[in-house]
Amino acid sequence: MDNGSWHLPTSNHFDCLELRSLVLNIQIHPRDKIRWDTTQSNATGISTIWNSIRTIGTPPAWVDVVWHNLSIPKCAFTFWLAIKGRLLTRDRMHKFNMNTELRCILCNIDNESHRHIFVSCPYIMHIMANSSFTFSEDWSHYKNGEFLVGPVTGTRKQMGHLYAAITFFLVWKGRNARLHNATNQPASMTLTLVKRMFREKLHSCHRFQKEVLKNHDLLLDLY
């Protein structure tokens, strides 16, 4: 282009002649702009594109239980997989035609499943019962995001969800250690580790420290 007009080199090649005739008929407009088709703004970001091509569904009821301001990413990830029923428990291994014992390796009482290992297994029941929170004992409640019993709100509700996420994470970690490394850690030791991780997270959280200044009773949940 030269001064807003087409400036094409001369050529006797038939293809070039045809291309020249086509191009010269194209009207030159002001400078082109790349704009996403769903917005009139020139500032198009990744989120704009993503939200325009995806189907936005209703968030699951447990999303705020797993992901919140006090959550620990590695614990939240295991927590999320557990609620979704995607951990490789022995009952799922059996469905995949894997040769494995079905009995729960933590209690040797019932067959291992998400419902058993995270609700009714004596191992996890000991840990959940030895906290300042009252947790439901119904797996269907868990899948609906209803972990805590009673009127628990605000920061204390997030603390209860954090305690549950840490418990799920360490119980599953302990289960894998027994299965693969023959390391038999008692529930009392796992309880100690749960409370330690729980306190360490909250002591290092500025948001929790600000909330404690408003409500000193939150400190009672740390022990």
C-alpha positions in Angstrom: 0.0 0.0 0.0 1.1 3.6 -0.7 -0.7 6.6 0.7 -3.8 4.6 1.4 -4.0 3.1 -2.1 -3.0 -0.3 -3.4 0.5 -0.5 -4.9 0.9 -3.9 -6.5 4.0 -4.9 -8.5 3.5 -5.6 -12.2 3.4 -9.2 -13.5 2.3 -11.0 -16.6 1.5 -14.2 -14.8 -2.1 -15.1 -15.1 -2.6 -15.8 -11.4 -1.0 -12.5 -10.5 -3.2 -10.7 -13.0 -6.3 -12.3 -11.5 -5.2 -11.6 -8.0 -4.5 -8.0 -9.0 -8.0 -7.5 -10.4 -9.6 -8.9 -7.3 -7.5 -6.9 -4.9 -8.0 -3.6 -6.7 -11.7 -3.9 -6.2 -11.4 -4.1 -2.5 -12.1 -0.7 -0.8 -9.5 0.3 1.8 -11.0 1.2 5.1 -9.5 2.7 8.2 -7.2 0.6 10.3 -8.6 -2.9 11.1 -9.3 -3.9 14.6 -9.5 -7.3 16.1 -12.6 -7.5 18.3 -14.4 -10.4 19.9 -17.9 -10.8 18.5 -19.7 -10.7 21.8 -18.4 -7.3 23.1 -18.3 -3.8 21.8 -15.1 -3.1 23.8 -11.7 -3.2 22.2 -10.2 -4.6 25.5 -10.9 -8.3 24.9 -9.5 -10.6 27.5 -9.2 -14.4 28.0 -12.1 -14.4 30.4 -14.4 -12.7 27.8 -13.5 -15.3 25.2 -13.8 -18.2 27.6 -17.2 -17.1 28.9 -18.5 -16.6 25.3 -17.6 -20.2 24.2 -18.5 -22.2 27.3 -21.8 -23.2 28.6 -22.3 -21.6 32.0 -24.1 -24.1 34.3 -25.3 -23.9 37.9 -22.4 -24.3 40.3 -22.7 -27.5 42.5 -23.9 -27.0 46.0 -20.5 -28.0 47.5 -18.4 -25.5 45.6 -18.1 -23.1 48.5 -17.3 -26.0 50.8 -14.2 -26.9 48.8 -13.0 -23.5 47.5 -13.0 -20.6 50.0 -10.7 -18.1 51.5 -9.2 -20.5 54.1 -8.8 -23.5 51.9 -5.4 -25.3 51.4 -5.0 -26.1 47.7 -3.7 -29.7 48.0 -6.3 -30.5 50.6 -9.1 -28.9 48.6 -8.1 -30.9 45.5 -8.4 -34.2 47.4 -11.6 -33.0 49.0 -13.0 -32.2 45.6 -12.1 -35.6 44.1 -13.6 -37.3 47.2 -16.9 -35.4 46.9 -17.1 -36.2 43.2 -16.4 -39.8 43.9 -13.3 -39.9 41.8 -10.6 -41.2 44.1 -9.4 -44.8 43.3 -11.1 -46.5 46.2 -11.1 -50.3 46.3 -14.7 -50.6 45.1 -13.8 -48.5 42.0 -10.7 -50.6 41.4 -12.9 -53.7 41.5 -15.3 -52.1 38.9 -12.2 -51.5 36.7 -11.5 -55.3 36.9 -8.4 -54.7 39.0 -7.5 -57.6 41.3 -7.8 -56.2 44.8 -9.1 -56.8 48.2 -12.4 -55.0 48.9 -12.1 -54.7 52.6 -11.2 -51.3 54.0 -7.5 -51.2 54.9 -8.1 -48.7 57.7 -10.6 -50.7 59.8 -10.9 -54.1 58.1 -14.6 -54.0 58.9 -16.5 -53.0 55.8 -15.8 -52.7 52.0 -13.9 -49.6 51.0 -15.9 -46.9 49.2 -16.1 -43.2 49.3 -19.1 -43.4 51.6 -17.4 -45.7 54.0 -13.9 -44.3 54.2 -15.0 -40.7 54.6 -18.2 -41.1 56.7 -18.7 -44.5 58.5 -15.2 -45.8 58.9 -14.2 -45.7 62.6 -10.9 -44.3 61.6 -12.3 -41.0 60.2 -15.2 -40.9 62.7 -12.6 -40.6 65.5 -11.0 -37.6 63.8 -14.2 -35.9 63.0 -15.7 -36.4 66.4 -12.6 -34.9 68.2 -13.1 -31.4 66.9 -15.2 -28.4 68.0 -17.5 -28.9 65.0 -20.4 -31.2 64.6 -20.3 -33.0 61.2 -23.1 -34.8 59.5 -22.8 -38.6 59.2 -24.7 -38.8 55.9 -22.7 -39.1 52.6 -25.7 -37.7 50.6 -25.5 -34.5 52.8 -21.8 -34.2 52.0 -22.5 -34.4 48.2 -25.0 -31.6 48.7 -22.5 -29.4 50.5 -24.0 -30.0 53.9 -21.1 -31.0 56.2 -21.8 -29.1 59.4 -24.7 -29.6 61.7 -26.3 -26.6 63.3 -26.4 -22.9 62.6 -22.7 -22.3 61.7 -22.0 -19.3 59.5 -19.2 -16.9 58.3 -15.6 -17.6 59.2 -16.4 -20.4 61.6 -18.2 -22.2 58.8 -15.2 -22.0 56.6 -13.1 -23.2 59.5 -15.3 -26.3 59.7 -14.9 -26.9 56.0 -11.2 -26.5 56.3 -11.0 -29.1 59.1 -13.0 -31.5 57.0 -10.8 -31.0 53.9 -7.6 -31.5 55.9 -9.1 -34.7 57.4 -10.1 -36.1 54.0 -6.6 -35.3 52.7 -4.6 -36.9 55.6 -6.9 -39.9 55.9 -6.5 -40.6 52.2 -2.8 -40.1 52.4 -2.6 -42.5 55.4 -4.7 -45.0 53.5 -2.3 -44.9 50.6 0.7 -45.2 52.9 -0.8 -48.4 54.4 -1.6 -49.8 51.0 1.7 -49.1 49.3 4.3 -48.6 52.1 2.8 -50.9 54.8 2.9 -47.8 57.2 0.1 -48.2 59.8 -0.5 -44.8 61.3 -3.1 -44.9 64.0 -6.1 -42.6 63.9 -4.8 -40.7 67.0 -1.7 -39.8 65.2 -3.6 -38.6 62.1 -5.8 -36.6 64.4 -2.7 -34.8 65.8 -1.5 -34.1 62.3 -5.0 -32.8 61.3 -5.1 -30.3 64.2 -1.5 -29.2 63.6 -2.1 -28.5 59.9 -5.4 -26.8 60.9 -3.7 -24.5 63.3 -0.7 -23.7 61.1 -3.0 -22.7 58.3 -5.1 -20.4 60.4 -2.1 -18.9 62.4 -0.5 -17.9 59.0 -3.8 -16.5 57.5 -4.2 -12.7 57.7 -7.9 -13.0 57.0 -8.3 -15.2 60.0 -6.2 -13.0 62.2 -8.5 -10.0 61.4 -11.6 -12.1 62.1 -10.2 -13.1 65.5 -9.9 -9.5 66.5 -13.7 -9.2 66.0 -14.5 -12.6 67.6 -12.1 -14.1 70.1 -14.2 -17.2 70.4 -12.8 -18.4 67.1 -9.6 -19.3 68.9 -11.5 -22.0 70.8 -11.9 -24.0 67.6 -8.1 -24.4 67.2 -7.8 -26.8 70.1 
